Amino acid sequence: MEYTALLEKQIKGRLCVDNPWWTEGKIPAFYSNMSPRLYLDIFFPLVEAIDINRALILMGPRRVGKTVMMFHTIQRLIDSGVDPHNIFYVSVETPIYNRIHLELLFTLACEIVGRKAVNNEQMYVFFDEIQYLKDWEIHLKSLVDTYRNVKFIASGSASAELKKRSDESGAGRFTDFSLPPLTFFEYIHLKGYSRIMIEHQITLDGQAAKCYNSLDLQKCNELFIDYINYGGYPEVVFNDRIKEDPGQFIRHDIIDKVLLRDLPSLYGISDVQELNSLFTMIAYHSGGQFSYESLSKESGVKKETLRKYIQYLEAAFLIKVIRRTDDTAKYYKREAQFKIYLTNPSLRCALFQPISVNDEEIGDMVETAVYAQWIPRQSANISYANWRIGKVQGEVDIVGLDSGRQKPMWAVELKWTNRYYERPGELDSLKFFMDTNKLHTAIVTTIDVMDAKDLEWGKVQYLPVACYAYTVGANTIRRTKERFGL
């Protein structure tokens, strides 16, 4: 696109439209009326940390609220006393900005509000959906090095690709921040039901541990099923019209844009139908055990191509591959089998239909929902154990590993039933795994039982699965705060 005086005038006009606080002194009501994500309390201090000369890269899948969090951050900056004319927002995917360098957009914004790019005033610049600019990381690094009075914040939807480029070109210049789909903890908070959740003390391996119980387990379980079907995206939570047809919103606004636009443009994929079919099959069987051999036979896609597709789907934060260990929590030398989970369960509902408590797939979707609480936690080293000894097959749903020694620290069996509270003797795989690895305590989830049993082979702590998911989600946010020193 040739740069002309007319184009410059059009760009400046667009920048004025996108930055209404230059004249109004506040963000649009469309954004201010939305409830902020709990992650805002972690993100905002990183934006305010102007003494650290780094750009802040906000990563996450489509429609989890990255743009909304940027606008909420802008309002908080204004409320804290920052001059609105010192805050710029640029949506990089806007067609008129096509092939326009970030620095030119920044200097044009400075001209509009009568600011000099290099001065002593602190300024804040937000670049939204930055992955649509070729070599964005090189341009952004140059801006960070040149304008030390400016805090640059950029967002993008292709998380892994953004992180890869951030690590390669932004060493020492970029700080990565991941915004996941809603955790169940956030979902309960946004729906206004935090009052039904209470802190509860349990004992694990002889030590007190904090979890959550509910004052109204029936309501908590209703909310959990609602979360499984609709709870991954803030807009679905608050919009009843979208909830009536989540497929229209999630499938077309999220899945189709990722599969038909984002991934093909980033990785040069030519056969998008093949990729779409693979994702649909994985989504239907979320929580199932796969192998490249079986996937290739079922989908007709070559194994090497499958490996790439799965990497791409992980890069877009649609799925997460969970590795398998044996009965001693050691990884198999030849990784023939693995599990794949959707990063949030409502993706499945959008593609197919809502799930109910009596559906055959409820077990896999409960597993998917719980894994969705763990996946955003970067420090988590989790796996699942699956083994065959002679004719005996065994499996434990989640195993927490000590990274240094590859030793299991804890084990969890995810159940949507009270059966194993009433019949703990049927927990054969868990008993074998605990004996083999000298674990003294394990967690088994239930529908609505909170209790503990001391058995001959160890202690089993029973937790309602909704309360367990809520606890893991709360801890994931807490650990994220700790990671950033907050």
Secondary structure, DSSP 8 states (H G I E B T S, - for coil): ----HHHHHHHHHHHHHH-THHHHSS--HHHHTS---TTHHHHHHHHH-TTS--EEEEE--TTSSHHHHHHHHHHHHHHTT--GGGEEEEETTSGGGTT--HHHHHHHHHHHHT--SSSSS-EEEEEESGGGSTTHHHHHHHHHHH-TTEEEEEEES-HHHHHHHHHHH-TTTEEEEE--S--HHHHHHHHT-GGGEEEEEEEETTEEEEEEEES-HHHHHHHHHHHHHHTTSHHHHH-HHHHHSHIIIIIIIIIHHIIIIIHHHHH--S-HHHHHHHHHHHHHTTT-EE-HHHHHHHH---HHHHHHHHHHHHHTTSEEEE-EE-TTS-B-SS---EEEEESSTHHHHHHS----TTSTTHHHHHHHHHHHHHTT-TT--EEEEEEEETTEEEEEEEEEEETTTTEEEEEEE--SSSHHHH-GGG-HHHHHHHHHHT--EEEEEESS--EEEEETTEEEEEEEHHHHHHHHHHHHHHHHHHHTT-
